[in-house]
Each structure stands twice: as C-alpha cells, then as structure tokens.
Amino acid sequence: MPARDPLAGVYSVGGGDAALANVQALTEAFVLRHPGVKFQFDTTLGSEGAVNLVADHTLDLGMASRELAPAEALLVDRLLVGVAGTGLVLHQTNSVKDLTTAQVQSIYASRITDWSAVGGPSLAVIPLVREKGSSARATFEMVFFGGKASYGATVLEVNGGDQIRRSVAGQSGAIGTIGVTTDNPEGAGIHLVSVDGVSPTRQALRDGTYKLRRPLYVLSPRAGEVKPAIASFLEFVRSPDGQNVIDRF
C-alpha cells in the first residue's frame, strides 16, 4: 500500500476573482503531483478580505488583484502570478473606438455629457464606475485621476464586473469598466475601446504599454507561518514548471 502523501488535506483560497483562472491553473498542476491535496475557493472576499483573512490564518492562500498598501505588505507575503487589465467598454452600437486620457477624465467628471463631443453619435453619456473597494476602480482612479477621482453628477456606481457588462449592453449611451486578461474579453452587446491608441491586448498588458493594468498576486502567511503543503505549492509556483503555467495567460 503506497504511503500517504504528508501534504494531503483540504486548503482554503479566497479573495477576488481577477486572479482566479491563474491560481486555479497553478493549483490543478500542483494537485497532479499531489492527488491528496484539495483546494477550495471563495471569490467573494475581495483583495482586502484576502489580506486580512490570510494574515489571521483563516485562509491558507489569498488572491489579490492590486498592489498592497504598505501596512498590508507587512501582514502577508505575496507572489506575482500574472497581470490583469481594466478595459473601457461601450455599447456595441457606439461608433467610438478610441478615447484619450483627457476625454476619459472629462467623461467621468461630467464635463463631456454627449458622445458627439468625442466623434460618436448624438447620445447622452452614461458613465458607470465599479463600487468602492473594487481593485478595478482603484486602478482606474490611479491611472486617470492620480488616485483622487472627482466624479461628476452623471456617474453611476455599479456593483460587480458582470453587472457593468449587462448595464453597458442594455444602455446605448453607457460606458463602463471590466476586467480583461485576454485579447477577446468583451461579451455580448459591448465592445472595448482603446485608450490613447493602445488596446488592452495580452501583450500590451504584459509589457506595460497599456497603463490600465494591475498585478495578480497569491498571498500567503508570513515566512515561518506557512503549512507544509502551502510552502510546497509556493515553491512550485516559483519553479520553471509553475512559471510555464503562468506563461499560458
């Protein structure tokens, strides 16, 4: 009878969903080597929740899709597993294909209120922004407003990327933000616009040409506080085999 794998057990992973595909691919590759290991995912916690719950050992691993604040970086260790972008999407019938940084700023400050002002149809602009605490919103505000956004009266807050997609698809004048990690993330009824002539392609996200991007991290307890299976998983992520998994994204 084969010896039981000492790493066998059930381990918890939680946070936001932006890094989910990357982390799941890594855990699946790891489980092939250690069939007795099982990972359970919770993507309802967000990046902030991931930091706090890993720090107090409620979670074995966390997923974050933004840079950590200095105080957060003291609580957990982090390991880069990819990058994600924040794309700007319009209704599929809107003819606008590109916006400048200044135009995006003016739209979200409610200084531009009709699409005809940026070469589009004569149609009222409906700007949508993610909820407070969203890493996509934090990235958007950092890139376009230096971290301190002054939203205009026409801006509406929408909870969740899926709801943004549905809202933009359902309102011909809407503009919103969605997470992007591949070249074709748009979905039904919407289309991406480039920013300053640069589209959020996979290559542009990787090389930093597209500025509206954020890191994807796996979070773990500080060194010396990690379960053996988690330490082994992190070692796998850093290995050539683990990096090959990441390179698929």
C-alpha positions in Angstrom: 0.0 0.0 0.0 1.5 3.4 -1.0 2.4 5.8 1.8 0.0 8.6 2.3 1.2 12.0 1.0 2.1 14.1 4.1 0.8 17.1 2.2 -2.6 15.7 1.7 -5.5 17.8 3.0 -8.0 20.5 2.2 -6.7 24.1 1.9 -8.7 27.3 1.5 -8.1 30.0 -1.1 -10.0 33.3 -1.1 -10.1 36.8 -2.4 -11.3 38.5 -5.6 -11.9 36.7 -8.9 -9.4 38.5 -11.2 -6.6 36.1 -10.3 -8.9 33.0 -10.2 -8.0 31.5 -13.6 -4.3 31.8 -13.0 -4.4 30.4 -9.4 -6.7 27.6 -10.4 -4.4 26.5 -13.2 -1.5 26.5 -10.8 -3.4 24.5 -8.1 -4.5 22.0 -10.7 -1.0 21.4 -11.9 0.1 21.1 -8.3 -2.6 18.6 -7.5 -1.5 16.4 -10.4 1.7 15.9 -8.3 -0.1 15.6 -5.0 -3.5 14.0 -5.6 -4.3 14.1 -1.9 -4.3 17.9 -1.9 -7.6 19.7 -2.5 -8.1 23.5 -2.8 -11.4 25.2 -2.0 -12.1 28.7 -3.5 -14.1 31.6 -2.3 -14.1 34.6 -4.7 -16.5 36.8 -2.7 -13.9 38.3 -0.3 -12.1 40.9 -2.5 -8.4 41.8 -2.2 -8.8 43.5 1.2 -10.5 40.5 2.7 -7.9 38.2 1.3 -5.1 40.1 3.1 -6.9 40.2 6.4 -8.0 36.5 6.3 -4.6 35.2 5.3 -2.9 37.3 8.0 -5.1 35.8 10.7 -4.8 32.3 9.2 -8.5 31.9 8.3 -7.3 31.4 4.7 -4.3 29.3 3.6 -3.9 31.4 0.5 -5.3 34.7 -0.8 -5.8 36.2 -4.2 -5.3 40.0 -4.7 -5.5 42.0 -7.9 -3.8 45.2 -6.8 -0.7 46.5 -5.2 -0.8 46.1 -1.4 -0.7 49.1 0.8 2.5 49.4 2.9 0.6 48.3 6.0 -0.9 45.3 4.2 2.5 44.2 2.9 3.7 43.8 6.5 0.9 41.3 7.2 1.4 38.8 4.3 3.8 37.6 1.7 2.9 37.9 -2.0 3.9 36.2 -5.2 3.1 37.5 -8.7 1.1 35.1 -10.8 0.1 37.4 -13.7 -1.4 40.8 -14.6 -4.9 41.9 -15.4 -6.2 45.0 -17.2 -9.2 47.2 -16.7 -10.9 47.8 -20.1 -13.3 50.5 -21.0 -16.4 49.2 -22.8 -19.2 50.8 -24.7 -22.5 49.6 -26.2 -22.0 47.6 -29.4 -23.7 50.3 -31.5 -21.5 53.1 -30.3 -19.1 54.0 -33.1 -16.4 55.4 -30.8 -13.3 53.2 -30.9 -10.6 55.2 -29.0 -10.6 57.7 -26.2 -7.8 59.8 -24.9 -6.9 60.0 -21.2 -8.2 63.6 -21.2 -11.5 62.5 -22.7 -12.0 59.7 -20.2 -11.3 62.2 -17.4 -13.8 64.6 -18.8 -16.5 61.9 -19.2 -16.2 60.8 -15.6 -16.0 64.4 -14.3 -19.3 65.0 -16.3 -17.7 67.7 -18.5 -18.4 65.6 -21.6 -22.0 64.6 -21.5 -22.7 63.7 -25.1 -20.9 61.2 -27.3 -20.9 63.6 -30.2 -18.2 65.6 -28.4 -15.7 62.7 -29.0 -16.8 61.8 -32.5 -19.7 59.5 -31.6 -23.4 59.6 -32.0 -25.6 62.4 -30.7 -26.4 60.5 -27.5 -26.2 61.2 -23.8 -23.2 59.7 -22.0 -24.0 57.3 -19.1 -20.7 56.7 -17.2 -20.6 53.7 -14.9 -18.0 53.0 -12.2 -17.3 50.0 -10.1 -18.1 50.0 -6.4 -15.8 51.4 -3.7 -13.2 48.9 -2.7 -13.0 47.3 -6.1 -9.4 46.8 -7.3 -10.6 47.7 -10.9 -11.9 51.0 -9.6 -8.8 51.7 -7.7 -6.7 51.1 -10.8 -9.0 53.3 -12.9 -8.8 56.1 -10.4 -5.0 55.9 -10.1 -4.4 56.0 -13.9 -6.9 58.6 -14.8 -7.0 60.8 -11.7 -3.8 60.1 -9.8 -5.7 58.2 -7.1 -8.1 61.0 -6.2 -11.1 60.9 -8.5 -13.6 63.8 -8.7 -16.7 62.1 -10.2 -19.4 64.2 -11.8 -23.1 64.1 -11.1 -23.8 61.8 -14.0 -21.6 58.9 -12.8 -23.4 55.9 -11.5 -21.9 53.2 -9.2 -22.4 49.6 -10.2 -21.6 46.6 -8.1 -19.5 44.0 -9.9 -18.0 43.5 -13.3 -20.8 41.2 -14.6 -23.3 43.9 -13.8 -21.2 46.5 -15.6 -21.3 44.3 -18.7 -25.1 43.9 -18.5 -25.6 47.6 -17.8 -23.5 48.7 -20.8 -25.1 46.1 -23.1 -28.5 47.4 -22.0 -27.9 51.2 -22.4 -26.7 52.6 -25.7 -25.0 55.6 -24.1 -23.2 53.7 -21.3 -19.5 53.4 -20.7 -18.1 51.2 -18.0 -15.0 49.3 -16.9 -14.5 45.5 -16.9 -11.6 43.2 -16.1 -9.5 42.0 -19.0 -6.9 39.2 -19.1 -7.2 38.0 -22.8 -7.4 39.6 -26.2 -11.2 39.0 -26.6 -13.0 39.5 -23.3 -15.8 41.7 -24.4 -19.0 39.6 -24.3 -22.4 40.1 -25.9 -23.6 43.7 -26.6 -20.4 45.6 -25.8 -17.1 46.4 -27.3 -13.7 47.6 -25.9 -12.2 51.0 -26.7 -8.5 51.7 -26.8 -7.0 54.4 -24.6 -4.6 56.8 -26.2 -4.5 54.4 -29.2 -3.5 51.4 -27.1 -5.8 48.4 -26.7 -5.7 46.1 -23.7 -4.3 43.1 -25.5 -2.5 40.3 -23.7 0.9 41.6 -24.9 0.1 45.2 -24.0 -0.9 44.2 -20.5 2.3 42.1 -20.1 4.8 44.8 -21.3 3.0 47.7 -19.7 2.2 49.5 -22.9 -1.5 49.5 -21.7 -1.4 51.5 -18.5 -4.7 50.4 -17.0 -3.3 47.2 -15.6 -2.8 45.7 -12.2 -0.8 42.8 -10.7 -2.3 39.5 -9.7 -0.9 38.1 -6.5 -1.1 34.9 -4.5 -0.9 35.9 -0.8 0.4 33.6 1.9 1.1 33.9 5.7 4.5 35.4 6.5 7.5 33.1 6.2 7.7 30.6 9.1 3.9 30.5 9.5 3.1 28.5 6.3 1.7 25.0 6.3 4.0 22.4 4.6 1.6 21.9 1.7 1.3 25.7 1.1 5.1 26.1 1.3 5.4 23.3 -1.3 2.8 24.9 -3.6 4.6 28.3 -3.4 7.8 26.6 -4.3 6.1 25.0 -7.3 4.8 28.4 -8.4 8.3 29.8 -8.4 9.7 26.8 -10.3 10.1 26.6 -14.1 7.1 24.3 -14.3 4.9 26.8 -12.3 6.2 29.7 -14.4 5.3 27.8 -17.5 1.7 27.6 -16.2 1.6 31.3 -15.7 3.0 31.9 -19.2 -0.2 30.4 -20.6 -2.1 33.5 -19.5 
